[in-house]
Amino acid sequence: MSSAIEQKKQIVEEIADKFKASVSTIVVDYRGLTVAEVTELRKQLREAGVEFKVYKNSLTRRAAESAELSGLNEVLTGPNAVAFSTEDVVAPAKIINDFAKKHEALEIKAGVIEGNVASVDEVKALAELPSREGLLSMLLSVLQAPIRNLALAAKAVADQKEEQGA
């Protein structure tokens, strides 16, 4: 009996550590998905470095409370799976949201974004953000614009001087 309790305590600790270490966590209801669909979702998440696990709700609730995320407890009913990302904040939300658009059985229930409990709408808004690479390319184009305009102006002045000299 005590070994079962110890095992459960270890699992609660493991889940709490994952909540604390992850920058983004998404809780989903996967009821109605086929095994093949869940396998495909797991594959997409794994490729992005996101861990996708199913835990008992009672253990997840205790872990959420110990990680000071008790706001999650109200959504921890029914069959749930949790996606943990320690690197990319946007990746799990984007992958799960895109998958949910194709497979209506997958339902996003809540999330934790950098330590704050997030609603379904906040998770979907996060999913609509461009990827990190997309944001960096936007920033780069904004930074290049003044230099590009200066170069074009200098070229125009040089061309005008050349025409006047000819």
N, C-alpha and C positions, 0 to 999 in steps of 0.2 A: 504494500500500500504506500509506504513512504517513498519508495523508489519512483512510483508513478507521480507523486506530488513533486518530487525533486525534478523529474523530467519536465513536468509542466512549468515549473518555476524557471527552468533553463530556457524553455521555448518563449515564455513571456519576456525574459531578459533579452533574448535574441531579437524578438520583434521590437522591443523598446529601443534597443541599440540601433536597429535599422531605421526606425522613425527618427531618431536623433541624428544619425549619420547622413540621411538622405536629404537632398535639396528639394526633391519633389516626390510626392507619394500620391497615388491615385487609387481610390477604392471603387471597384466595379462589381456589378451583379452580372454574372455570366450565365444565368439560368436560360436555357433554350439554345445555347450554342452546341454544335456537334463537337465531337472529340477532334475532328480534323480542323475545325475552325479555331478551337482553343489552341491546338498545336501550332497553327499558322500565326496566331497572335503572339504566342510565346516566342516563336522564331523571330518575328519582327522586333519584339522588345529586346530579346537577347542580343540581336545584331546591333542595337543602339546602346548596349551596356545597361539595360534595365532588368532588374530581377522581378519576376512575377510569381507570387506564391499564394497558396490557399491555406488559411489558418482557421482554427475554430474561433468563432466570434467571441466566446467568453475569454479566451486567451488574448485575443487582439484588443478587447476592451480594457483588460488589466494593463496591457502594454501601453495603450494609448493614455491611460490615466497616469502611469508612471513616467511617461514622456511629456506629461502636462498637455495632452491633446484630447481632453475629455469631450470636446465638441464633436469628435468623431463617433462617440458611442451611440448616438441616435440613428446613424445609418448602418450600424453593424448588426443587421438582421438579415436572415435569409442567406443563401449561398453567396459569399463574397470572395473576391480575389484582390490582392494588393500588389501594386506595381511600385517598386522602390528604385529611385535613380539617385546615385551619389554624385554624378558628374553634370548632367545636362538637365536644367530645370524644365525645358520645353518638351524634350523628347517623349516622355511617357504620355503627356497630355495629347500631343500631336498624333502619335501612333494610335492611341486608344480612341481618340475622337474620330480619326479617319476610318478606323476599323468599325466603329459604332455606326458610322454613316452607311457602310455597306452591309452590316449585319445588325438589324434592328433589335435583336435579342440582347445584345450587349448594352448595359445601362451604366453610365457613369453616376456614382452616388455622391462622392465628395473627394476632396483631396487635401493635401498638406503641402503648401508652397513655402519653402524656407522657414519652417517652424510655425506657420500660421494656418489654421484650418480654413479651407476654401470651399465655397459652394460649387454646385454643378456649373452655374453660369460663369464663375471665375475660372474654373478649369477649362471650360470651352473657350473663353476669351484668351487664355494662355495658349491654347492649341492653335488659335488663329494667328498668333505672332509668327513672323518669319523665323527660320532657323538661325542659329548663331552665325553661320557663314553668310546667310542672306543679310543679316543686320550689319556684319562687318563690311560686306561689299557696298551696302548703302552708305555707310559712314565713309568709306574710302572714296566713293564718287562725290560725296559732299565736300570732302577735303580737297579733292583734285580740281573741282570746278574753278576756284579763283586762279589757280596756277594755269589751267588750260585757257581761261579767258585772257590772262596776261600774255600768254604765248601767242594767242591769236591776234591780240592788239599789237604786239611787237612786230609780228609778221606783216600785218596790214600797214604799219608805219614804214617798214622796210620796203614793201612793195611800192608804196606811194613815192618814197624817195627815189627808188629805182626808176619809176616812170618819169619823174620830174628830171632826173639826170640824163635820161636817154633822148 
